[in-house]
Amino acid sequence: MTTARKDLLVLGVGNPLRGDDGVGIELVRRLRAHFGPSLNCKELLAPDVILAERIAAFDHLLIIDALAEAQKDPYRLVALAPAKTFMPAGCMVSHCFDWPAILALAEELYGHAPKTQVLGIAARRFEFSESMSSLCQKNADSAFDFLVSYCEAGQRPSSEKNS
């Protein structure tokens, strides 16, 4: 079994009951099977402010999620910076936190926000279904080798990747 980087937290985001939306969770499960307990990872349905303390403990954060916008590449890796404030402008309720706001909250409360990247997997079907489309499954398979390399001990993340 390969050893994963200790400075990295991997979050798989999505709803496995909504077709391709579950691809982030599927890939985290595959990574967990590959790396075993050496991988710091968590499955999530959506961003949650409760994560601020946990993510502040890591130097690097990788978020894996379905990418709903049309693109030709099977996956895309992009950097994500903290927001200027943890409370989004015009937000009247407490449920409008997104990843940049959660990173800002980690920085504000715990003094550190990790270097964050989002790996978006190209997806197209989000209706209620427990299975992913063949396109999304193919894209997830394509991204898996990249993810293994990204998560391996001794590796350093690249700033941007298109495949």
Protein Blocks (a to p, Z undefined) as FASTA:
>chain_A
ZZddfkbccddeddfklojlmmmmmmmmmmmmmnmmmlccdddfbdcfklmmmmmmpmbd
cdddddfbdcfbfbdcddddddfbfbdghiabfklccfklmmmmmmmmnopacddddddd
ddfbfcdcfbdcfklmmmmmmmmmmmmmmmpghiacdfbdcZZ
